[in-house]
Structure formats: C-alpha cells, structure tokens
C-alpha cells in the first residue's frame, strides 16, 4: 500500500509541474498563429560545448527554398569563374575514375593553413583570437545524412568578401594553369594539393557548395556555387555567426553517399590528415549503457497484497531504506559527442627510435601534400643541441617538382616549415637552406628563435646561421648515406661490400634515381657553396668511357686511374653518343685512359668552379694542355713539320687561328681544333650562342683562342707537307688546307661562321673528284612557266570568240594577238 501511495503522490506532483508549461506553450502557439509558417525543425543541433557548427530555429525558414533547389540566392552578387578556373572545374567534375577521397584531405589542409595564419598573427596581437570558443584553434566536421551535407569548420583567419572572390573564383593563380597542363599530360588528379587549387576537389563529391566565412576585418559572407561557371557572394544574415573562421558545406551528389558514413571520414582522416597540427574533431555517435528506473511488475503487486500483515510490518522498515535505492536496469543509448581523430603526437617531438618507417612515410605525404604511392627516397630526423637547440625532419622527395629548375635564381622556393616552440611561423622562409637544397622537404622546430618578431628580424637573428649550417651538413650526410646504402654504388673492386646487400634490396638503384631527379642541384651546389664544395663533389655521378653505361663517382674514377696519371680527363658535349665518336678521345682510349662524359649544359659552368679534387687537377681533353705520356719523337716531328705548320698558320690568318701545332691526342683523324685552356670550349660557345639575350660582342671577348692541331702520322697531312714543300703558292693546296680546317671545326663541335663558303668548297672538291671543270656552272633555267601561261591565256581568249573559233598560240617570242586584232 505504501508503494502505491508513493507512486500516486509522484504522479500528482508531475502533473502540477507540466500543466503550467503546457499552458505557456499553448499561449505561445496562440500568439504565433498569425504567422504563415511555424518554426521548422532545426537543420543542425548544437554541437557539444564548442559552439561550432549549429543554427537556430530560423535557419531553415530563411534558406530552405535556396538549399532545397540548390540555386544561388536571388539577393547575392553574381560572378563568373575565370576561364582557367572553369577549365580546372570541368576536369574535376568529369573525372569519373579519379580518386574522390582526396577532397577531404585538401579541405582539411586548407583549414590547417588558415589556423596557422591566425596563430601566427596572435603572436604579436593576442586580441585577434578573441575569447571563449573563438580562441580554440581546431577543425570540426559534422554529417547531416538526411540532407546529404558534410560541414567542415575551422576557427582560422577567415576570408573577407574580397578574399572569397579572389581565392575561390575570379583570379586564377599561376598554379591553376600549371595544374591543368599537368592533368592533361599525366591525368593524376592526386597532385592537386601541390598547385594550391585543392579547394576545387570538393566538386568531385558535391554539386553545390557553400562557404561561410568571417574575417576580423569584415562582416560574415557566404560564397556559393553549383560549378556551372558562376558563383555568388552575399552578406550572411541567416546563419549563426561564426565569430571568426570558415565553414564549408558540401551538398553531396547522389553517388557520393558513402561519405556520409562516420567510418569513411575517420578512415580518410587517418590515412591523409593524421599529422595535421591542429585537433580534428568529428561529431560522432556511439552507444553507451545507462541505468534507468526499472518498472514494477503487476504480478509482484498482487503477491504483495496476499502476504501476511506481519510480513508487511517487517518489510515497512526495509522499504523506507530501499526508497532511496530504487530498482534500475541497463539500456543502450545512442549519444553524440566530439571525437578527436588525430591524436598522434608530432613526429619531430618523438625519439627517432620510436617512429616507424610507415609513420615517416605518412608524415611526409601529409607535410608535402604528395599522396602518391611512392615513398620518400630518404629522411633524416635529428635533435641539435648546444648553443642553438632545434629538432628537424628532412625528406628527399621521390620526384623533382615540375618547376624545380624554372627561374631558379629569380624565385624564392622554400619547402621547409619553420616552427618556434611548436608554434608554426612560416612555410615561405627561404633562409634555412640554400637554393640548391630547396628540393628537400621537412620542418624545423627551434627552441632558440624568438616568437614575437617579424620575418625580417628573424632573418638577421644570430642563431639562424648556426641552424642553416647544421641543416646543410645533415642534408648532405643524408644524401651521402643514400649512396652508401645503394648496392649499385658498390663496384667489382669492393666484392666484400657487395655480399652485405641482397639482390632484391629495396635500396638498390635508389641513388641513381636520386641523381636523375636532383643531380643538377648537386652541381649547382658546387658552383654556389664554396665551403661545402668537396663534400658535394663526392656526390657527383657521371658516365665514363669505362663505366659501361652505369654512373660512377670521382672516388671510383681515381681508384681506376693509370699509374703516373696526374689529371682527371673529361670532355663536354650535348650527348654521350656524340662524345664517344669525338676525335679528342682517340689516342686516350687507345692508351687505356678513362675520360668522363659531361653532357648537361650546367657542366660547363660546374667545371669552371671545380678545379681539383683530392689533389688531382681536371683537364678538358678538347683544350690545350693535355699531357698523354711521353713521346720521344715529339721534337723530331715538330722540326720535320715546321714548314707546314708555319705555312698553314699564315694561310688561315683571316680565320683568327692562333697557332698550328703537332697533336698528341689524335690517332685516326688528320686534324682538330682545340681552344685555349681558360677560354670557352666549343660546347660552351654553342650554349652561349643559344641564349635568348646573348651579346655577340661579349662572346667574342670570352671565346677562346683556336689552335689547329695536326696528326703527323696521317697520310693526308704527310701528302700536304710534300705539296707545300714543292709549291707553297699552289691554289689547290691552299683550298685543301682551308677545307680541312673548316671540316676540323665541325668535327670539333664548333659552329661555322660561313656555312655557304664551306659548302662551296665541298662542291668544288666533288667536281675535282668527278673530273668536272672547276668553271662548269649550272645551266640557266628555261622560262617554261611563262610559255604555259601564254598558252593558257590564248586558249581562254579563243573560247570567247563567236562560233568557238580556236586560235593556236604563237611562239613565245611573238606577242599573242588580242581579241580586237582577231
């Protein structure tokens, strides 16, 4: 009975509380009955305690028509996408077989960049962050399965109206054109993040996008587009104020329903954005067990009525105690709360021993926005201690950037992110590494540099030079290690080391791959960095006359040098195939010397700075000064051919030939043209002449003096010597000498100043061999064309005569009769 009484009392109390509230609701409904539309259901519920993605009850009422039809709001200012952006969006929208997953990583990456910017501004002005939820730097995501909407919100720097128009529509950044060209050639949409146009990847999954943004310097605006060539921007008066930051709403296509699953978004964040430097929270559901009051069974109450009075009295005392402990049961309930998706500690703050290879690879993909399947070639993770303390992670990318060497000296490229005490400062700081190492990617986190200083002051900070010096040393050590661990770098003379490597080792061929991608950077380093020139020279690779198509190093070349060889021999040209047939190599190869092939245009500049290595001088075999063993007959030959060399030099006076000498480098070729030791080689002359803004006057000053070297053992030279001795004024001999010099110029790699003169001499030589008179000329052409024209004109005029009278054409010498004369 006591239990019944208690239940009744509780029921009456609940009625007393509910009745006034119902009355208030009825009164409110009566007041609002004049409105045409009652409050519609909310688009989004309040998202936890963060005050993030949410709307009030008026949101749907204000924008339901626009969203349901996915049409641009009528009061918005309309714009058209620039042509390049439209091309880009057409490619993205029509990418039926591309990886659509990339859209999320690109939007999260953009949100992270916006958060980095506001945090950097807050270093000097704390007021920009605001208070409360606005000061929380995080990324939030929410799904609306009913309306097929994904919302991504950040509290970053936000965008003004001008920013929305500029960044998302009308002004195509340079990266847009570059990406479109890359897509048309390779079709790899995965590269979109590297070109700064990742936002547009959202159209892979959405057919209508809203971007709501609030900047501290402007009111809140909405950008919206259906990717139909137009977009609109309007003042936002219907959404909940963001405070600061950006919210992107993706209205998904029907075929993109998989992205409305929480598990799918979790997987994508884990795969692509695990190492983003800000919390990424998802409004996720989960089941929890809760205790609720258990309802009493009626059968239990009936049994209670039949019990004895004595038993009731005994239980009264127990009931009084148990009223406080009512019977409960556990039920499963679905609740929503923020779930942190990227809880991995920053890699550079961990010990290198604790980080796995897979984690390093994932971090590289996140850092470099390179989500291809290729791993970085190498990485270096280290902590620097001492006067300047910092942590750094450096990576060698698997491929060179598409514009790695375009405008190399005119652009400042920096691929290192600079942090100071875990606070991101800049990713455009180009003072940490020299230009030639700008292909490396990574980050530096310094505990020494000050936080609240400008970029200009930071560049002059004393600690920066120390950091730069250590980074260069670590970077070169990383590249050197990459070479040492490559089995292909170990040659036959190091068989013991070969056994240490397996044939299928994944590092096999890695340094060759590195050299093909970034070898030019090492060469530029030798030119630019005198303090590290010797270290960089050890990293040089090239093909030689003895390398059988494989790359070799200077150390390996020196090991194979012949006894008594003092110089490192090399030759420059446009291709290996051309150089292998060069007359400059004839005697060197016969005597067993090894010659390096330099075929890159930058090699000519390189060898002007790399004068020696390990006490060995470099000798260009196409220049003066080549010493190949000792020839006991040199003096005798010089004396025997003294008359010929003197005569030949005089006959070539108009060609600016400095001298004619006996050659020690020829075996089968009669003669070659070499240049002075410190002048331009033939290859360098060709490179300079091909420059767009080259100056012919300056080239004449830098052009090396030309020396004609003759082969005294060649039959043509011997015969020429006899002819000159018998009659030095013989015109045919002079003609032959001139022709041989011009031929030697071409074979030596020079460009003739007068190709017509050379061709005329060749034709005269052919005439002589065919026993045709030198005075024979081509017959004059008979003017047959004029005859045909006259005949046609006569036939045409005769057709106009009455009765079809036909008059034959007169000979060419006579005038054709006119119609009046007929």
Secondary structure, DSSP 8 states (H G I E B T S, - for coil): -HHHHHHHHHHHHHHHHHHHHHHHHHHHHHHGGGSSS-----SS---GGGT-S---TTHHHHHHHHHHHT---TTSEEEE--HHHHHHHHHHHT-TTS-TTHHHHHHHHHHHHHHHHHHHHHTT-GGGG-SGGGG--EEEEEEETTTTEEEEEE-SS---HHHHHIIIIIS--HHHHHHHHHHHHH--GGGGGGGT-GGGGGGGTEEEEEEEEE-TTS--EEEEE-SSSEEEEEE--SS---SSEEEEEEEE-GGGGGGGSHHHHHHHHHHHSTT-SSEEEEEEEEEEEEEEE----HHHHHHHHHS-HHHHHHHHHHHHHHTSS--EEEEEEEEEEEEES-----GGGS-GGG--HHHHHHHHHHHHT--SS---SEEEEEEE-SSS-EEEEEEE-SS--TTTTTTTTT-----EEEEETTEEEES--TTSS-GGGTT-EEEEEESSS-SSS-HHHHHT-HHHHHHHHHHHHHHHHHHHHHHHT-GGG--GGGHHHHTTS-TT-TTTTHHHHHHHHHHHHHHHHHHH-GGGHHHHHTT--BEETTSTTS-B-HHHHHHT--TT--EEEEEE-S-HHHHHT-GGGHHHHHTT--EEEE-STHHHHHHHH--EETTEEEEETTBTT---S--TTHHHHHHHTHHHHHHHHHHTGGGTEEEEEE-SS-SS-SEEEEE-TTS--HHHHHHHHT-TT--HHHHHHHS--EEEEE-TTSHHHHHHHHHHHH-TT-HHHHHHHHHHHHHHHHHTT---S-HHHHHHHHHHHHHHHTT--TT--------HHHHHHHHHHHHHHHHTSGGG-------TTS----TTT-
